[in-house]
Amino acid sequence: MSFLTMYDAFMRYLIWPSIPGFGDWGRIMFPIIICSVFPAVLLYRRNVSIGFLGAALGPQWSRGLELFGGILTLIFFGLIAWQFTALGADMQANGRVTPTQKIVVAPWWWVAVALVILSLPVQTWMIYKSALALHLRRDFEESGGGH
């Protein structure tokens, strides 16, 4: 996808026509590409966090804040999954297609929805690990069930 994007941009720079329908493939592939990283980001805790408050309050407070943040993240991903599912149902019901090549969008969108839904049990696992760390009064990595 990145090679085709560079090729398309280079051709436009040379005042040649762009790849016909290339934008259509981008519209259906980018949601899948973006959603495919969500489970791994959550599992390896690469999401954005602000640790200065927990550091100032001490390790037990920090663990509590991690648990609270994990719960909020689960709620956030639950809302995203709900809205993505509603959008997928709309695309399916209305037979949405891409503008140029008339590619049916719904099957591709359902892949992105499945990846977002997969993030929910991953984040639930991370909440469990945070709760265990809080209960055992140990840092996150020491609470068992490693990455």
VENWORA-V21672 format. One record per residue. N is the residue number from 1. RES is the residue in one letter. PHI is phi as a letter, one per 40 degrees, with the letter a starting at -180 (999 if undefined). OMEGA is omega in radians with two decimals (* if undefined). BURIAL is + if it has 24 or more other ideal C-beta (glycine too) atoms within 12 Angstrom, else -. Layout:
# VENWORA-V21672
n=(N,N)
res=(RES,RES)
phi=(PHI,PHI)
omega=(OMEGA,OMEGA)
burial=(BURIAL,BURIAL)
This chain:
# VENWORA-V21672
n=(1,2,3,4,5,6,7,8,9,10,11,12,13,14,15,16,17,18,19,20,21,22,23,24,25,26,27,28,29,30,31,32,33,34,35,36,37,38,39,40,41,42,43,44,45,46,47,48,49,50,51,52,53,54,55,56,57,58,59,60,61,62,63,64,65,66,67,68,69,70,71,72,73,74,75,76,77,78,79,80,81,82,83,84,85,86,87,88,89,90,91,92,93,94,95,96,97,98,99,100,101,102,103,104,105,106,107,108,109,110,111,112,113,114,115,116,117,118,119,120,121,122,123,124,125,126,127,128,129,130,131,132,133,134,135,136,137,138,139,140,141,142,143,144,145,146,147)
res=(M,S,F,L,T,M,Y,D,A,F,M,R,Y,L,I,W,P,S,I,P,G,F,G,D,W,G,R,I,M,F,P,I,I,I,C,S,V,F,P,A,V,L,L,Y,R,R,N,V,S,I,G,F,L,G,A,A,L,G,P,Q,W,S,R,G,L,E,L,F,G,G,I,L,T,L,I,F,F,G,L,I,A,W,Q,F,T,A,L,G,A,D,M,Q,A,N,G,R,V,T,P,T,Q,K,I,V,V,A,P,W,W,W,V,A,V,A,L,V,I,L,S,L,P,V,Q,T,W,M,I,Y,K,S,A,L,A,L,H,L,R,R,D,F,E,E,S,G,G,G,H)
phi=(999,c,c,c,c,c,c,c,c,c,c,c,c,c,g,c,c,c,c,c,g,c,c,c,c,c,c,c,c,c,d,c,c,c,c,c,c,d,d,c,c,c,c,c,f,b,c,c,a,b,c,c,c,c,c,c,c,h,c,c,c,d,c,c,c,c,c,c,c,c,c,c,c,c,c,d,c,c,c,c,c,c,c,c,c,c,c,c,c,c,c,c,c,c,g,c,b,c,c,c,c,f,c,c,c,d,c,c,c,c,c,c,c,c,c,c,c,c,c,c,c,c,c,c,c,c,c,d,c,c,c,c,c,c,c,c,f,b,c,d,c,c,c,g,g,d,c)
omega=(-3.13,3.10,3.14,3.09,3.10,3.13,-3.13,3.13,3.13,3.12,3.09,3.11,3.14,-3.14,2.99,-3.12,3.10,3.13,-3.14,3.11,-3.11,3.11,3.10,-3.13,3.07,-3.14,-3.12,-3.10,-3.07,3.05,3.12,-3.14,-3.11,-3.10,-3.11,3.14,-3.07,-3.12,-3.14,3.11,3.14,-3.10,-3.11,3.05,3.12,3.09,-3.08,3.04,3.13,-3.02,-3.04,3.14,3.10,3.12,-3.14,-3.07,3.13,-3.01,-3.12,3.06,3.11,3.10,3.10,3.09,3.07,3.11,3.12,3.10,3.09,3.11,3.10,3.10,3.09,3.10,3.13,3.14,3.03,3.09,3.10,3.14,3.12,-3.11,3.09,3.11,3.11,3.11,3.09,3.10,3.10,3.12,-3.13,-3.08,-3.08,3.08,-3.11,3.11,3.10,-3.02,-3.01,-3.04,3.11,3.09,3.11,-2.99,-2.98,-3.12,3.13,-3.14,3.13,3.05,3.10,3.12,-3.14,3.13,3.09,3.12,3.07,3.12,-3.09,3.09,3.08,-3.14,3.06,3.08,-3.13,3.06,3.09,3.14,3.10,3.11,3.11,3.10,3.11,-3.12,-3.10,-3.12,3.09,3.10,-3.04,-3.08,-3.10,-2.98,3.09,3.09,-3.06,-3.07,*)
burial=(-,-,-,-,-,-,-,-,-,-,-,-,-,-,-,-,-,-,-,-,-,+,-,+,+,+,+,+,+,-,+,+,-,-,+,-,-,+,+,-,+,+,-,-,+,-,+,-,-,-,-,-,-,+,-,-,-,-,-,-,-,+,+,-,+,+,+,-,+,+,-,-,+,+,-,-,+,-,-,+,+,-,-,+,-,-,-,+,-,-,+,-,-,-,-,-,-,+,-,-,-,-,+,-,+,+,-,+,+,+,+,+,+,-,+,+,+,+,+,+,-,+,+,+,+,+,+,-,+,+,+,+,+,+,-,-,-,-,-,+,-,-,+,-,-,-,-)
